[in-house]
Amino acid sequence: MGRLTTHVLDTASGLPAAGLTARLVRIGPDGDATPIKTVVTNDDGRVDAPILDGDAMTVGTYELRFEAGSYLRAAGHALPEPAFLDVIPIRFGIADPGRHYHVPLLLSPYGYSTYRGS
């Protein structure tokens, strides 16, 4: 059964990014964004349940919008105003809804990276 998951690590502190809000939207053919779900990471930087699974997993283009600025401030990182990174959008496609799509985020106040995880 397919599912969508995420894991966020705060590379500046070397800890999981607990309490980070992420919003999943579906991107339509004309570029419009339809909100699907809002999740918050747990103490391990993960979400307690898949963001999408079962019948909710459909072929299409999606975007996870990680609210990095809010998280970094709450975690005690000193940020300028405005922050260099505030909302980090990661756009990706689901081509096979029967597969596991894992979208991890490695985060610091001035950079981030992602990859297709397992």
C-alpha positions as MATLAB code, in Angstrom:
seq = 'MGRLTTHVLDTASGLPAAGLTARLVRIGPDGDATPIKTVVTNDDGRVDAPILDGDAMTVGTYELRFEAGSYLRAAGHALPEPAFLDVIPIRFGIADPGRHYHVPLLLSPYGYSTYRGS';
ca = [
       0.000    0.000    0.000;
       1.360    3.427   -0.914;
       1.989    6.175    1.578;
       3.610    9.587    1.947;
       5.840   10.299    4.935;
       8.397   12.881    6.042;
      11.191   13.298    8.589;
      12.784   16.633    9.490;
      16.224   17.002   11.068;
      17.614   20.271   12.425;
      21.226   20.015   11.245;
      22.219   23.201   13.099;
      21.396   21.605   16.455;
      21.949   17.975   15.487;
      18.447   17.072   16.678;
      15.131   16.041   15.185;
      12.947   19.056   14.328;
      10.127   18.516   16.830;
       7.048   20.703   16.507;
       7.581   21.783   12.888;
       4.381   22.392   10.928;
       4.133   21.208    7.320;
       1.233   21.750    4.938;
       0.541   19.417    2.017;
      -1.109   20.895   -1.070;
      -1.979   19.378   -4.424;
      -0.823   21.406   -7.438;
      -3.364   21.488  -10.267;
      -2.630   21.702  -14.002;
      -3.009   25.488  -13.909;
      -0.677   25.811  -10.909;
      -3.406   26.315   -8.313;
      -2.741   24.824   -4.883;
      -5.469   22.874   -3.096;
      -4.834   22.315    0.646;
      -4.873   18.628    1.593;
      -3.509   18.267    5.109;
      -1.538   20.007    7.864;
       0.796   17.976   10.080;
       3.197   18.664   12.950;
       6.365   16.671   13.601;
       6.725   14.689   16.822;
       9.760   14.520   19.157;
      11.586   12.347   16.599;
      10.984   14.877   13.781;
       8.477   12.526   12.151;
       4.722   12.617   11.703;
       2.809   10.059   13.794;
       0.877    8.677   10.803;
       1.361    8.792    7.029;
       0.500   12.163    5.510;
      -1.300   10.295    2.732;
      -2.134    6.629    2.361;
      -4.701    4.276    0.876;
      -7.230    5.901   -1.439;
      -5.827    9.365   -0.638;
      -2.655    8.459   -2.554;
      -3.328    9.558   -6.118;
      -1.154   10.368   -9.117;
      -0.313   14.056   -9.251;
       1.949   16.918   -8.303;
       2.137   17.882   -4.644;
       3.993   20.336   -2.470;
       5.002   20.026    1.165;
       5.395   23.494    2.667;
       7.611   23.312    5.733;
       7.218   26.267    8.128;
      10.932   26.511    8.852;
      11.069   30.099   10.149;
       8.498   29.492   12.884;
      10.197   26.261   13.905;
      13.718   27.780   13.953;
      12.602   30.728   16.103;
      10.798   28.429   18.551;
      13.898   26.192   18.710;
      15.988   29.188   19.814;
      17.919   29.921   16.625;
      18.751   33.616   16.252;
      17.275   34.731   12.928;
      17.298   38.089   11.179;
      14.020   39.776   10.194;
      12.988   38.672    7.732;
      14.480   35.216    8.102;
      16.516   33.905    5.183;
      14.349   30.766    5.141;
      10.731   31.008    6.188;
       8.505   28.562    4.319;
      10.342   25.852    2.389;
       8.246   24.438   -0.466;
       9.244   21.035   -1.813;
       7.338   20.139   -4.973;
       7.291   16.493   -5.994;
       5.285   14.084   -8.089;
       3.514   10.885   -7.165;
       3.569    8.684  -10.257;
       2.762    5.349   -8.593;
       0.286    5.641   -5.709;
       1.101    2.081   -4.660;
       4.669    3.032   -3.658;
       6.109    4.661   -0.528;
       7.145    8.278   -1.036;
       9.337    9.644    1.763;
      10.263   13.339    1.617;
      12.870   14.108    4.297;
      14.134   17.604    5.059;
      17.544   18.465    6.490;
      17.217   22.001    7.822;
      19.400   24.817    9.156;
      18.773   28.583    9.359;
      20.591   29.203    6.052;
      20.185   26.052    4.013;
      18.299   22.831    3.480;
      18.381   19.652    1.441;
      15.992   16.872    0.561;
      15.957   13.627   -1.381;
      13.605   10.753   -2.123;
      13.964    8.633    0.964;
      12.835    5.109    1.718;
];
